[in-house]
């Protein structure tokens, strides 16, 4: 009989720890990578893992240096567990490639976001004592090589579903076209099939993901895909993100009026209210065209909650340019908005331009965020007394409390709830807090 320390029958599944940075698409990618690695179960602690994957994002400032710093903290774990394998995936992996392994020899594998369907083969290679690197943009569709989303195990009632990747817009500040590649859309029938598989596992809401999701062209438009998904039994809610104003066509606007399952929430980044800065960003829209687009959307869905993105201190931005952004925010009245101080991304056109003084950019960002916060709080306070519907996602911290999301994407704490996880229940909002609402089930 074999020694129990080496007998495969006595060895449990290996443990996988994934740390996910950045956007919702990285969250989706992390799920798919975990599903592809048979023989692993996920763990919440790196110290307990047999494989660590850092699924990285290149959007934020000094993204690569933060990854190298994290790898430095992970390196000593290999001394405790010589069999531990460490991998870097995602957009920093795509951008840095072999440099990651050169700077941090503790890394065993590096795989870009378009090649992670090859992860099982790469894992086998590193288990055999080699390193593995794949940052290609392969011709084959990675989704064809991934396992289906079906299975007996239940999962959270809300899920991300990637339908489109890459971007052809080449905004002057953005690395996405270089790390994710050109725009590619998944065939609609495969998206619908994956949604059906998710519903079978308890999912009630899907958020369709794409770097430029409303440029979807997988055999139908995004509006047509949304209507097809609305026919899936058991799927109660549909959202999509992130959109570009130039691809918000009439039919997609109409879908917000004629498709009940499409939630009244839209993330539509504008980035700046200054036409001069928008042109320098290569955004291909104006502040006026953006505002008229908002008018058209609100004409068909008056209660829609608007969300946006803003970059402050973009090269050559003057105080007048910044004031144009403040004026646009005042006019739109956002329920949510994400705002950032511009930081250079090597290889992008804006990186070589004259930069705004950092202290001045900081001061502008604080003013913008104060305005956005006032708008957000006013809209949340306006929800008090209203009846909303909430998808229950998990138990709250207090006894009898459940937590979920409203149709407007607000976090809602339901007091004295009888609802179960996965239920969509009517509630009455009783209190508005800084980042959430409190409600009673009705």
N, C-alpha and C positions, 0 to 999 in steps of 0.2 A: 504493500500500500504506500502511496506517495506521502511524503511529509505534508502535514496540513498547511504549512506555510506556503507551499508552492502548488498544492493541488488546486487546479482551476475550479473544481466543484465547491471548494470552501471559500473561494475569493468572491467577495461581493462586487457590485458594479463600481467602476471607477467614478470619481467625483469631479464635476466640472464647475468652475467658478467663472462667470462672465461679468465683467464690469463694462457697462454701456455708457458712452458719452453722447451728448448732443441730441439729435433730432429724433422724431418718432420713427423714422425709417430705420434708424439704428436699433431701436427697440424691436421692431419687426425682424430685422436681420439677425439679431441676437437669438430670438425665438427660433428662427429657422435653422441657425447653426446648431443650437442645442438639440433640435429634433433630428438633425442629420448625423449626430455622433452617437451611434448605437453603442450600448454598453456603458454609458455614462448616466449618472443622475446629477442634478444640479444641487450645489451647496451654496449657502449664503456667505461663506467665509473663505477667503483665499488660503488661509492656513490649513484648511481641511482638504484642499483640492489636489487632484492628480493632474489636472490641466487647468491653466488659467488663460483666458482670452480677454484681452483689452480691445473692445470694439470702439474705435476711436472716431473723433469728429475733427475736421480741419477748419470749421467755421470761426471758432472763437480765437481770441488773441493768444499767441504763444502756445498753440495747441500741441505742436510737436514737442516742445520743451517740457510741457506738463506730462506727456506720455513717457519721455525719458526719465523724468523724476519718479514717476510711478513705477517704472521698471526697476529703478534703483532700489526702491523699497521692497519690491518683490524678489529681487535676486537672493537675499539670505534664505528665503524659503527653500531654495534648492539644496542648501546645506542640511536642512532638516529632513527633506524628502528628495533623495537623489533621483527618483523616478519622475519627479514633477516636470511637466512640460509647460512652457510659456509661449503664447502666441499673441501677435498683434494683428488685428483685422481693421477693416474700415478705411476711412479716407486718409488718415495719417499714414497707414500702411501703404496705400496707393501712392501717396506723394513721396514718401521717404524710401520705400523699397529696401534695397540692400544696405542703405545707410543705418537702418535700425539694427541689423545684425552686426554691422561693423562697430557701432558705438556701444551696443549692449550684447555681448556674447551669450548672456543667459537666455536670449530669445531663441526658440527652436523653430518657429514658423512665422511667416509673414504672408498675409493673404489680403488682396484688395476686395472691395465690395462687389465686383463683378465676377469673382472667381470662388466665392465661398462654398459653392456646390461641390468643389473639389476637396473640401476640408477632410472628409473621411480618408481619402487616399493620402493626404498630407499628414494626417495623424498617424497612419500606419507607417509612413516613412520616418517620422521622428521617433516613433517607438522602436524602430529598427536601428536607431543610432545616428540618423542623418538629420540635417536641417532641411527645411522646405520653404521655398519662396515662390509666390504666384501673384503677380500684379498685372497680368494680362487683361485685355478687353476681349474675351473669347467670342467667337462668332456664335457658338451655341447659346441658347437661352438657358441661363442657370436654373430657372424655375422648372424647366422640363426634367431636371435631374434631382430635384428635391422631393422628399417624401410628401404624400398627401397630409392634410391637416386633420384627418379623421382619427378615431380612436375612442376607447372607452373612457379615458380620463377626462373628467370635467375640467373646465377652465374658467377664468374670469368672464363675466358677462359682456365685457367690452373688449374689442380686439382691433389691432391695426391690420390693414391689408394693403400691401404695396401693389399698385396697378401700373405705375409709370416710374421710370428712373431717368436720370440725366437731364441736362438742360442745354438748349441751343441759343439761349439769350445772351450769354457772355457779358453780364453786368461787370462793370469795371472793378468792382470790389470783391468778386466772388470766385472761389476756386472750384465750385461744383462741376463745371464743364470739364475740368482737368482731372478731377478725382472720380467722378461718377460717369463721365463720358457723355455722348450725344443722347438726345431724347429717344427712349425706347419704351413701347407700351406692350403690356401683356395681352394676349388674346382674351377677348371678353368672356368666352365660354369657360376658360380656365379660372378667371376671376370669380365668376358665378359659382363654379364648382367648389372653389376654396371657401367661399362664403357659406355654401351649403354644408360643407364639412365642419366649419366652425360652429354653425348653428346646432349641428348634431352633438357638439360637445358643450352646449350650454350658452353660446354667445348670442346676445340679443341685439348688440350694436356693433357696427363696423365703421371705422374711419378709413376711407380710401386715401392712400398715400402716394405722393409723387413730388419730386423736386419742382415740377411744373405740372401739377395734376390736371389742370383744366386744358392742357394740350394733349390729353389722352386721345389715342387713335388706334385702339386695339380692335379694329373691325367695326367700331361704332364710336360715337362721341361720348364724352363723359356724361352728358345728360341722358343719353340712351342707355348707358351702362347703369346709371342710378335707377332708371325706371325698370330695367331688367332685374336688378337686385331687390327692388321693392316688391317683386312678385315671389320672392323666396319666403316660404312659410316659416314662421318663427323668428325671422329677422324683423325687429321692430323699429330700429333706428339706423340712419345712414348719415355720415358726415364725410367731408373731404378736405384735404389740405396738402400742399400749399398752392395757392393760385397766383397767376400773373394777370394783372388787369387787361392786358392785350388779348388774352384768350378767354375772356368772360363773354361768351356769345349769347345771342337772344334766347336760344333754346335752353341753355343752362340757367339763365335767369328765370325762364318760364318754369323750369323744374322746381324752383323754390315755391312756386304757387300751386302746381298741380300734383306734386308728389308728397303725400302726407308724411311718409317715413323720412324724408329729408329734413333734418333739424334746422331750426331758424337761427343758424349761427354760421358766419362766414369769415374766414381769415383771408384778407386781401391786402397784402403788403403794398405800400406806396413808396416807402423809404425816405421821401423828402417832399416838402410842399413847394420847393423852388424849381421852376422850369429850367433854370440854368444848371442847377446841380443834377436834376434828373437827366438832362442831356449828357452831362459829364459822366454820369453813372451808366450811360447807355441803356436807360430804362424804356425808351421808346413810347412813353406816354407823358402827358402833361398833368399838372395839378388840376386843371379845368376838366380834362377828359375823365380823370379819376372821380372827381366830384359828380359829374353828370352820370357816370356809371353807377355810383352809389344811389343817386336819385332813381334810376331805372330799377335797381334791385329793390329798393324800399317801396316803389310804386306797386310791385306785385306781392311783396311780403313786408308790410309796414312794421311788424314787430321784430324783424331780424336783428340779431346782435352782431355788430361789426367788430372785427379785430384787425390789427395791422402791425407792421414792422417799420421801425424808423432807425436810420443811421444819422447820428449827430457828429458834426466836426469832419465831414467828408472834405477832402482836399479842395481848397479855394472857397469853402463856405464862408460867407460873410454874415454879419449880424442880420442884415436884411434877408438873406436867404433863410436863416434860421427862423426869423419872424414869420416868413411865409409858411414854414412847417407848423408853427404854433397856430397860425390862422386856419390852416387846413384841419388840424386836430379839433379846434373849436367848432368848426362847421360840421364835421362828421359826427362827433360825440361817440367815442369808442367805448364799448363795454370792456374790452381788453386791448392792450397794445404792448408790444415788446420793443424796447428802445435800447440802443447800444451806442457807445462812442466808437467812431471809426478806428480801426487798427489795420495796419498794412498786412497784406497776404503776398508773400514772395511770388513773383511770376505774374501777378495781375497788373493791368494797366495803371490802376490808381496808386500802386505802391511807389512809383517813381515821381509822383507829383508833389508840389509844395504842400506841406502838411499844416493843418491848423494848430495853433498853440494848445498843448494838452490841457493847461489850466482853463483856457477859454472853452474848450470842448467839454470839460467836466462841468463847468458852470451852466452851459447850455443844456446838457443832459439832465442836470438836476431840475432845471426849470420845466423841461418837457415832461419829465417823470412826475413832477408835482401836478401838472395839468392833467395828465392821464389818470393819476390816482384820484383826483377830484371827480373826474367823469365816471370812473369805475365805481366809486363809492356812492355817487348819486344814483346811478342806475341800479345798484344793489339795494339801496334803501327804497327805491321805487318798487321793488319786488315785494315788499312787506304788505301783507294782506291779499296778495294775488294767489290764485290757484295754478299750480304747475304740475308737471308729471316728472317723476324721478325714476331713473333706472337704479335699482339698489345693487351696489357693488361689493359691500363688505360691512361687517359689524363695526359700530362706532366704539369709542373708548369707554363710554358710559353704558351701564346696564340698560337694555331695552332700546338702545340707540342704533340706528343703521345709517350708513353713509352712501350717497350716490350722487349722480349728476342730473341736473335739470336739462330740459331741452336746449337751454341757452348755455350749457356747459358749466354752470355754477356748481360748485361743491355744496351739497345740501345734507345737513344733519337732521334726520327724522327722529323726533323724540317719541318714546312709547310706541315704537313701531311693531306692527304685526306682520309686516312684509318680510319675505325671504330674499336671499341673494338671487338676482336674476329677474325679480318682479319689476314691472313698470307700474308705479302706483301714483294716484293723485294725492297731492299734498297742498296745504295752505301755509305760505311763508309767514312766520311769526317774528323773525328777527334777522337783521343784516349785520354781519360781522366783517372784519377787514378783508378776509379772503374766502368767505363762505356764507351760507344762509342756514338758518334754523327753521324747521317746519314741523307741522303736525300732520299725520296721515288722515285723510278724509275718505 
